[in-house]
């Protein structure tokens, strides 16, 4: 059974940093792209960042570029999201997910992902 567990969320002031972590188990993690999404109250879940299986390619939504960095450690079955210069509009529940496979290469589309963690709350105060 595939399990994803996010951690690292919390309350931080604007301009601060957080590092989210996602621990994966139950699947050959290293062959799949991974993504981070977020969902704010009353809004749809939206793409934040993705990383291909090897870590050689990374993708970001425009609002995350220059502030967030996605990385992975296949030996540990972990994926990370370093978030710097956080803004109040970054407040949301953050989720990690596993991409379905090579045919789903639009990494910004949540349809291409399967298995989701329970999420971790990030709250940025102004």
C-alpha positions as CSV (number, residue, x, y, z in Angstrom):
1,X,0.0,0.0,0.0
2,X,1.4,3.4,-1.0
3,X,1.7,5.9,1.7
4,X,2.8,9.5,1.6
5,X,3.3,11.5,4.8
6,X,4.0,15.2,4.7
7,X,5.6,17.2,7.5
8,X,7.3,20.5,8.2
9,X,4.3,22.8,8.0
10,X,3.7,25.5,10.6
11,X,3.1,29.1,11.3
12,X,5.6,31.6,10.0
13,X,5.8,35.3,9.5
14,X,5.9,36.8,6.1
15,X,9.5,36.6,4.7
16,X,10.2,33.5,6.7
17,X,11.1,30.0,5.5
18,X,9.8,26.5,5.9
19,X,11.0,23.2,4.6
20,X,8.4,20.6,3.8
21,X,9.2,16.9,3.6
22,X,7.3,14.0,2.1
23,X,8.1,10.4,3.0
24,X,7.0,7.8,0.5
25,X,6.5,4.1,1.0
26,X,4.9,1.1,-0.7
27,X,6.1,1.8,-4.2
28,X,9.3,2.0,-6.2
29,X,9.5,5.7,-5.5
30,X,12.6,6.5,-7.5
31,X,11.1,5.8,-11.0
32,X,8.2,8.3,-10.6
33,X,8.0,12.1,-10.8
34,X,6.7,13.7,-7.7
35,X,4.7,16.9,-7.2
36,X,3.7,19.4,-4.5
37,X,0.3,20.9,-4.6
38,X,-1.5,23.2,-2.2
39,X,-5.1,24.0,-1.4
40,X,-6.3,27.2,0.3
41,X,-9.8,27.4,1.9
42,X,-12.5,27.7,-0.7
43,X,-10.1,27.2,-3.6
44,X,-9.1,24.3,-5.8
45,X,-6.0,22.3,-5.3
46,X,-3.2,23.9,-7.3
47,X,0.2,22.9,-8.6
48,X,3.2,24.3,-6.8
49,X,6.3,22.3,-8.0
50,X,7.3,19.0,-9.5
51,X,10.5,17.0,-10.0
52,X,11.3,14.2,-12.4
53,X,12.4,10.8,-11.3
54,X,16.1,11.6,-11.2
55,X,15.9,15.1,-9.9
56,X,17.4,16.5,-13.1
57,X,14.3,18.5,-14.1
58,X,12.2,20.7,-11.9
59,X,9.0,22.6,-12.6
60,X,7.4,25.5,-10.7
61,X,4.3,27.5,-10.8
62,X,5.1,31.2,-11.5
63,X,4.4,32.3,-8.0
64,X,6.9,29.8,-6.6
65,X,9.8,30.5,-9.0
66,X,12.7,32.0,-7.3
67,X,11.3,31.4,-3.8
68,X,10.7,27.6,-3.6
69,X,13.0,24.7,-4.4
70,X,11.9,21.1,-4.9
71,X,14.4,18.3,-4.3
72,X,14.4,14.6,-3.7
73,X,16.5,11.9,-2.2
74,X,15.6,8.6,-3.8
75,X,17.8,6.6,-1.4
76,X,15.6,7.8,1.4
77,X,12.3,7.9,-0.5
78,X,11.9,11.5,0.4
79,X,10.9,14.7,-1.5
80,X,11.3,18.2,-0.1
81,X,10.0,21.6,-0.7
82,X,12.2,24.5,0.6
83,X,10.1,27.6,0.8
84,X,11.7,31.0,1.3
85,X,10.4,34.5,1.4
86,X,7.0,33.2,2.3
87,X,3.9,35.4,1.7
88,X,0.5,35.4,3.2
89,X,-0.9,34.1,-0.1
90,X,1.2,31.0,0.4
91,X,-1.1,30.0,3.2
92,X,-2.6,26.6,2.4
93,X,-2.5,22.9,3.1
94,X,0.4,21.4,1.1
95,X,0.2,18.0,-0.4
96,X,2.7,15.7,-2.1
97,X,1.8,13.2,-4.7
98,X,3.2,10.6,-7.0
99,X,2.9,11.0,-10.8
100,X,1.1,8.2,-12.6
101,X,3.9,7.6,-15.1
102,X,5.6,8.8,-18.3
103,X,2.4,9.3,-20.2
104,X,1.4,12.0,-17.7
105,X,4.0,14.5,-18.3
106,X,2.0,17.6,-17.7
107,X,3.3,17.9,-14.2
108,X,1.1,20.9,-13.4
109,X,-2.1,18.8,-13.9
110,X,-3.3,17.1,-10.8
111,X,-5.1,14.5,-13.0
112,X,-1.6,13.0,-13.7
113,X,-1.1,12.2,-10.0
114,X,-2.1,9.3,-7.9
115,X,-1.9,8.8,-4.2
116,X,-2.0,11.8,-2.0
117,X,-0.8,12.4,1.5
118,X,-2.9,13.9,4.3
119,X,-1.3,17.3,3.8
120,X,0.6,19.7,6.1
121,X,-0.7,23.2,7.0
122,X,1.3,26.2,6.1
123,X,0.2,29.5,7.6
124,X,2.0,32.7,6.8
125,X,1.1,35.8,8.9
126,X,1.5,39.3,7.6
